[in-house]
Amino acid sequence: MIESNKIKLHPIAINDFKTILEWSQNDTFCKAYGWDLNKDREELYIWWENLVNRPSKGFLRLGIERKGQLIAMQT
């Protein structure tokens, strides 16, 4: 079987939160990306909701998806 390595870019969305929550529980990931450690779920959701719903002027935040799974995001 041949599988495609294609990626898809999409504006970040509230629906990406499940993956963001998983990433936030990985201390190594958080340290590498400069995220605060040990944010509780509600605090993290508020942060994510603000990124999605209040974008910075002139800056487009994109999610990078492969095989239907968010694998990275440009922040």
Phi, psi and omega per residue, in radians:
M1 nan 2.381 3.085
I2 -1.808 2.221 3.122
E3 -1.925 2.537 3.126
S4 -1.466 2.481 3.071
N5 -1.777 0.391 -3.103
K6 -1.157 2.534 3.035
I7 -2.016 2.824 -3.136
K8 -2.256 2.371 3.064
L9 -1.800 2.427 3.067
H10 -2.601 2.608 3.048
P11 -1.015 2.466 3.133
I12 -1.013 2.656 -3.065
A13 -2.497 2.763 3.081
I14 -0.947 -0.636 -3.118
N15 -1.077 -0.278 3.108
D16 -1.379 -0.093 -3.006
F17 -1.040 -0.648 -3.129
K18 -0.974 -0.764 3.121
T19 -1.198 -0.716 3.118
I20 -1.046 -0.723 3.105
L21 -1.078 -0.773 3.108
E22 -1.075 -0.801 3.125
W23 -1.056 -0.672 -3.073
S24 -1.150 -0.288 -3.126
Q25 -1.613 0.060 3.132
N26 -1.884 1.811 -3.075
D27 -1.027 -0.674 3.141
T28 -1.091 -0.781 3.101
F29 -1.056 -0.845 -3.093
C30 -1.052 -0.758 3.130
K31 -1.122 -0.721 -3.120
A32 -1.139 -0.586 -3.088
Y33 -1.783 0.092 3.084
G34 1.279 0.389 3.098
W35 -1.457 2.592 3.039
D36 -1.130 2.507 3.102
L37 -1.495 2.637 2.984
N38 1.050 0.613 3.023
K39 -1.228 2.397 3.074
D40 -1.349 2.853 -3.013
R41 -0.981 -0.775 -3.097
E42 -1.146 -0.770 3.118
E43 -1.090 -0.741 3.120
L44 -1.108 -0.735 -3.136
Y45 -1.102 -0.734 3.122
I46 -1.076 -0.770 3.099
W47 -1.037 -0.827 -3.114
W48 -1.123 -0.780 3.141
E49 -1.020 -0.701 3.099
N50 -1.144 -0.712 3.093
L51 -1.070 -0.724 -3.097
V52 -1.271 -0.807 -2.982
N53 -1.619 -0.223 3.137
R54 -2.285 1.177 -3.079
P55 -1.147 2.616 3.060
S56 -1.185 2.479 3.108
K57 -1.101 2.313 3.069
G58 1.288 0.241 -3.113
F59 -2.355 2.079 -3.127
L60 -1.776 2.069 3.100
R61 -1.563 2.208 -3.081
L62 -2.068 2.480 2.965
G63 -1.643 2.530 3.103
I64 -1.953 2.118 -2.995
E65 -2.082 2.463 3.035
R66 -2.399 2.244 -3.131
K67 0.932 0.696 3.082
G68 1.359 0.083 -3.098
Q69 -2.049 2.299 3.047
L70 -1.159 2.147 -3.096
I71 -1.997 -0.264 3.121
A72 -2.942 2.916 3.013
M73 -2.562 2.605 3.126
Q74 -1.618 2.113 -3.114
T75 -2.134 nan nan
